[in-house]
Amino acid sequence: MQETGRQLRFSNVAAICDSYMPLIAKNHMDTLVSWLPGTVIHIREQEEGKRPPKFSYEKCVIEASLYRGNIYATGDATVTQIMGRLYGSARGNEEKERKNAELIRKRISRELIEDRDLLTRLIDSIKNKVASLEENVRYDLCLDLLEFSFELAEVRTGMSPLERDAEAAAMDDEVFDGIIYNAAYQLNDFSVDGTARAILWLMLGGLLRNEAGRVYRVFNSAFVPAFRQGDLAASILDKLEALYFNEDYEDTYSGDDLDKRFPGIEWMCDSCGAYLNVQDGFDDHLPVWQCRKCGYLNRILAEDIFMNEEERERNHSVNWEKMKDAIERRKKELKG
Ligand SMILES: [Zn+2]
């Protein structure tokens, strides 16, 4: 059986992050509330004391009380079982608690989709933690999370489909790859924002497992779908390696529209988003193109070509020299 230490579980992500934070949480419930407040656990108001936590079937949350500044976590076997499932430490066979943990996951993913403020609150709270770290400490945290992501990708790539399905709280490849790829992508620039987003998605992936897929599909704009990166059939490990060790990879081009200045490139209007390639008279040899739909003047330049939305926001245009080489190789190939 696979060790849970090498799985995408909330406990593993939190353990890495907590080791860089000044305050160490006292128990699993403290950790969850400190990183993802308002998700799994709701703190009872105006109550201090050793009152055990309780799973509310109606609200599908764990209600807990504070005792001397920490959550009073003991005294209820159902809660302990559910927490173990969500946290990633329990492997028992209590079917009912497994089901309850799954219901909590579904409820949280639904709330994240319906209530955009919740996601904003979560990201802000993580950002505050990350921003409090010295820059070199943040850098180490990024490297640690990156190493963890690569390790998970490696383990996953080495598993058979049957082994993947047999995982506790199994996760579809699409969801797993999406979470890991995006976390690695966010960690790429070592910024406070990127680090916080990477932590959020790793934690949500670990906590919600397959249910995280629903959330990240909705927030696509802040997210790079892994399928856009290279070969569809490539393993998540290949994708991460292409992301981080890009200089080792040669671009390839397989299209045949070589009469164009920018073969294979789809131009979208920067103002209205219209697809320009199909507009009447469009020619990518022109320096600018006026959108037929909204009238906006779009530059047609190599530096305006981006791999995806995220890259565009960061103003990381594609490496046109590498793309040109790929096109040249394609031309030779077609000539035979
Ligand atoms: Zn337009």
Residues whose N, C-alpha, C, O or C-beta is under 5 A from the ligand:
A	BS01	ZN	C269 S271 C272 G273 A274 C291 K293 C294 G295 Y296
